[in-house]
Amino acid sequence: MTTTELAWQAEEACHNAWPALHQVWCGDWVLRISGGFGRRVNSANPLHAGAGAVDETLVACRTVYGGQGQPVIFRVPTLLDPAIDVRLEELGFTSEGETITLHADIGDVDAAPDEAVEILSYPSDNWLAAMKTLQERDADAQDFFTRIVRSLMVPVGFAGVRVDDEFVALAFGAMHGDLLGVESVITSEAHRGNGFARRLLNALFAWAAAAGARGVCLQVEAPNAPAIALYKGLGLTTELYRYHYRREPA
């Protein structure tokens, strides 16, 4: 598999790990719609490296997103022709949210089962409640998150570490063929620096390896230096590509 093919497999894995509640197909693009919660699932995303026709797609975006009372947002991976980004800038779209996609072969990460890490095949009420607390979500945002994770149609492991019977670190991973996509890694502020996230992810990697995974990928915002250091320390040292968003001004 070439690096470009791997990058597009990672794109698919990350889409499947964080699916939109609704989608509209439009030529080279898929318009993801989820009620305004989160840019990844409320933006126009390219389907392949040859995606173009921005002006034509913009007409559809204004109809679809405008009908939902949402702004038009394009998600622009560096896998695309740079002319697309240039055109969106010419149209007045502002840039935001630069994000890095990291990857590692499963043999290059520490994949170690851990008795302290629980891995569920379905998000329990306790797991969801802990995620709400750790991510400090309001009721509407939590309802959105619950709908997303309970709509996953690929094999998923919902991982958690408890201290005194309370979850202090959480994440989940979704399998796309032989590639694990990792999402929603979080540790409680009071327990950061104690290695819980590392143990959590090592156990999740082991779960994925047992399920046939040959690689791991995840996406992290470029300014988040502590998270990037954690993931690279775990072996995810290959940067496949980056992306950012282009938002149409109100």
C-alpha positions as CSV (number, residue, x, y, z in Angstrom):
1,M,0.0,0.0,0.0
2,T,1.4,3.4,-1.0
3,T,1.6,6.3,1.5
4,T,-1.3,8.1,-0.4
5,E,-3.5,4.9,-0.2
6,L,-2.7,4.6,3.5
7,A,-3.7,8.3,4.0
8,W,-7.0,7.8,2.3
9,Q,-7.6,4.6,4.3
10,A,-7.0,6.7,7.5
11,E,-9.5,9.3,6.2
12,E,-12.1,6.5,5.9
13,A,-11.2,5.1,9.3
14,C,-11.6,8.4,11.0
15,H,-15.0,9.0,9.2
16,N,-16.2,5.7,10.4
17,A,-15.0,6.3,13.9
18,W,-16.8,9.6,14.1
19,P,-19.8,9.3,11.8
20,A,-22.2,12.1,10.9
21,L,-25.8,11.8,11.8
22,H,-26.8,12.7,8.2
23,Q,-25.0,12.9,4.9
24,V,-25.6,14.3,1.4
25,W,-23.5,13.1,-1.5
26,C,-22.5,15.9,-3.9
27,G,-20.1,14.9,-6.7
28,D,-16.6,14.7,-5.3
29,W,-17.8,15.7,-1.8
30,V,-19.9,14.4,1.0
31,L,-21.7,17.0,3.1
32,R,-21.8,15.8,6.7
33,I,-24.6,17.2,8.9
34,S,-25.1,16.7,12.6
35,G,-27.0,19.6,14.1
36,G,-24.1,22.0,14.4
37,F,-22.1,20.0,17.0
38,G,-18.5,19.8,15.8
39,R,-16.9,20.8,12.5
40,R,-15.8,17.3,11.4
41,V,-19.4,16.2,11.2
42,N,-20.8,19.5,9.9
43,S,-18.6,20.2,6.9
44,A,-18.1,19.3,3.3
45,N,-15.4,16.5,3.0
46,P,-13.6,15.3,-0.1
47,L,-14.1,11.8,-1.3
48,H,-10.8,11.4,-3.1
49,A,-7.6,13.2,-4.1
50,G,-9.2,14.5,-7.4
51,A,-12.0,16.3,-5.6
52,G,-12.7,19.7,-7.1
53,A,-15.6,21.7,-8.4
54,V,-15.6,23.9,-5.3
55,D,-17.9,26.6,-6.8
56,E,-20.5,24.0,-7.8
57,T,-20.3,22.3,-4.5
58,L,-20.7,25.6,-2.7
59,V,-24.1,26.1,-4.2
60,A,-25.2,22.7,-2.7
61,C,-23.6,23.6,0.6
62,R,-25.4,26.8,0.9
63,T,-28.7,25.0,0.3
64,V,-28.0,22.1,2.7
65,Y,-26.3,24.0,5.5
66,G,-28.3,27.1,5.1
67,G,-31.5,25.0,5.5
68,Q,-30.2,23.8,8.8
69,G,-29.2,27.3,10.0
70,Q,-25.5,26.3,9.9
71,P,-22.4,28.0,8.3
72,V,-20.8,26.5,5.2
73,I,-17.5,24.8,6.2
74,F,-15.2,22.9,3.9
75,R,-12.7,20.4,5.5
76,V,-9.5,20.6,3.4
77,P,-6.9,17.9,3.7
78,T,-3.4,18.5,2.4
79,L,-4.0,15.4,0.2
80,L,-5.9,17.7,-2.2
81,D,-4.8,20.0,-5.0
82,P,-3.6,23.2,-3.2
83,A,-5.7,25.2,-5.8
84,I,-8.8,24.2,-3.8
85,D,-7.6,26.0,-0.7
86,V,-6.6,29.0,-2.8
87,R,-10.0,29.1,-4.4
88,L,-11.8,29.0,-1.0
89,E,-9.5,31.8,0.2
90,E,-10.4,33.9,-2.9
91,L,-14.1,33.4,-2.0
92,G,-13.4,34.8,1.5
93,F,-13.4,31.6,3.5
94,T,-11.3,31.9,6.7
95,S,-8.9,29.2,7.8
96,E,-9.1,27.4,11.2
97,G,-8.6,24.2,13.1
98,E,-5.3,22.8,11.7
99,T,-5.2,19.1,12.6
100,I,-2.5,16.3,12.2
101,T,-3.2,12.7,11.2
102,L,-0.7,10.3,12.9
103,H,-0.2,6.7,12.1
104,A,1.8,3.7,13.3
105,D,2.1,0.0,12.3
106,I,0.7,-2.1,15.1
107,G,4.1,-3.6,15.6
108,D,5.6,-0.2,16.3
109,V,3.3,0.6,19.3
110,D,3.2,-0.8,22.8
111,A,0.2,-3.2,22.6
112,A,-0.2,-4.6,26.1
113,P,-3.3,-5.9,27.8
114,D,-3.9,-4.3,31.2
115,E,-6.3,-5.7,33.9
116,A,-7.0,-2.2,35.1
117,V,-8.4,-1.2,31.7
118,E,-12.0,-2.0,30.8
119,I,-12.9,-2.4,27.2
120,L,-16.6,-2.6,26.3
121,S,-18.2,-3.4,23.0
122,Y,-21.0,-0.9,23.7
123,P,-20.9,2.5,25.5
124,S,-22.5,1.8,28.9
125,D,-24.4,4.6,30.8
126,N,-21.6,4.8,33.3
127,W,-19.0,5.3,30.5
128,L,-21.1,7.9,28.8
129,A,-21.7,9.8,32.1
130,A,-18.0,9.8,32.8
131,M,-17.2,11.1,29.3
132,K,-19.7,13.9,29.9
133,T,-18.0,14.9,33.2
134,L,-14.5,14.7,31.9
135,Q,-15.2,16.7,28.7
136,E,-17.4,19.1,30.6
137,R,-20.3,18.8,28.2
138,D,-23.8,20.3,28.6
139,A,-26.9,18.2,28.1
140,D,-27.3,19.0,24.4
141,A,-23.6,18.3,23.5
142,Q,-23.8,15.0,25.5
143,D,-26.9,13.9,23.7
144,F,-25.1,14.5,20.4
145,F,-22.1,12.6,21.5
146,T,-24.3,9.7,22.7
147,R,-26.1,9.6,19.4
148,I,-22.8,9.5,17.5
149,V,-21.1,6.7,19.4
150,R,-24.3,4.6,19.5
151,S,-24.6,4.9,15.7
152,L,-21.2,3.3,15.0
153,M,-21.5,0.4,12.6
154,V,-18.0,-1.0,12.8
155,P,-16.3,-3.0,15.7
156,V,-15.6,-0.6,18.6
157,G,-13.8,-0.8,21.9
158,F,-14.8,1.7,24.6
159,A,-12.0,1.8,27.0
160,G,-11.8,3.2,30.5
161,V,-9.6,3.2,33.6
162,R,-11.1,3.6,37.1
163,V,-9.7,4.9,40.4
164,D,-11.8,4.3,43.5
165,D,-14.5,3.0,41.2
166,E,-14.7,6.2,39.1
167,F,-13.5,6.5,35.5
168,V,-10.4,8.8,35.3
169,A,-9.3,8.1,31.7
170,L,-11.4,7.2,28.6
171,A,-11.1,6.7,24.9
172,F,-12.6,4.6,22.2
173,G,-11.3,2.9,19.0
174,A,-13.1,1.8,15.9
175,M,-11.9,-0.8,13.4
176,H,-11.9,0.0,9.7
177,G,-10.7,-3.2,8.1
178,D,-7.3,-3.7,9.6
179,L,-6.8,-0.1,10.8
180,L,-7.8,1.2,14.2
181,G,-9.0,4.8,14.5
182,V,-8.7,6.2,18.0
183,E,-11.1,8.9,19.3
184,S,-12.0,11.0,22.4
185,V,-8.9,10.4,24.5
186,I,-9.2,12.2,27.8
187,T,-7.9,12.0,31.4
188,S,-9.4,13.8,34.3
189,E,-7.4,16.9,35.3
190,A,-6.7,15.6,38.7
191,H,-5.1,12.4,37.4
192,R,-3.0,13.7,34.5
193,G,0.7,12.9,34.5
194,N,0.2,9.5,36.1
195,G,0.3,7.4,32.9
196,F,-3.3,6.5,32.8
197,A,-3.8,7.6,29.1
198,R,-0.7,5.5,28.1
199,R,-2.0,2.4,29.8
200,L,-5.4,3.0,28.4
201,L,-4.1,3.3,24.8
202,N,-1.7,0.4,25.2
203,A,-4.6,-1.9,26.2
204,L,-6.8,-0.5,23.3
205,F,-4.0,-1.3,20.9
206,A,-3.8,-4.8,22.2
207,W,-7.5,-5.2,21.8
208,A,-7.2,-4.0,18.2
209,A,-4.3,-6.3,17.5
210,A,-6.3,-9.3,18.7
211,A,-9.1,-8.2,16.3
212,G,-6.6,-8.2,13.4
213,A,-5.4,-4.6,13.3
214,R,-2.2,-3.9,11.4
215,G,-2.1,-0.2,12.0
216,V,-3.3,2.6,14.3
217,C,-4.3,6.2,13.3
218,L,-5.7,9.2,15.1
219,Q,-6.2,12.9,14.5
220,V,-5.0,15.6,16.9
221,E,-5.2,19.4,16.7
222,A,-1.8,20.9,15.7
223,P,-1.5,23.2,18.7
224,N,-2.0,20.4,21.2
225,A,1.7,19.8,22.0
226,P,1.1,17.6,25.1
227,A,-1.2,15.2,23.2
228,I,1.2,15.0,20.3
229,A,4.0,14.2,22.6
230,L,2.0,11.4,24.2
231,Y,1.0,9.9,20.9
232,K,4.5,10.0,19.4
233,G,5.8,8.5,22.6
234,L,3.4,5.6,22.1
235,G,4.9,5.1,18.6
236,L,2.6,7.1,16.4
237,T,5.5,9.0,14.8
238,T,4.3,9.0,11.1
239,E,2.4,12.1,10.0
240,L,0.3,11.1,7.1
241,Y,-1.3,14.5,6.3
242,R,-2.9,17.5,7.8
243,Y,-6.2,19.2,7.3
244,H,-7.8,22.5,8.2
245,Y,-11.2,24.0,7.8
246,R,-12.4,26.9,5.6
247,R,-15.4,28.7,7.0
248,E,-17.6,31.0,4.9
249,P,-18.1,34.4,6.8
250,A,-21.6,35.0,8.0
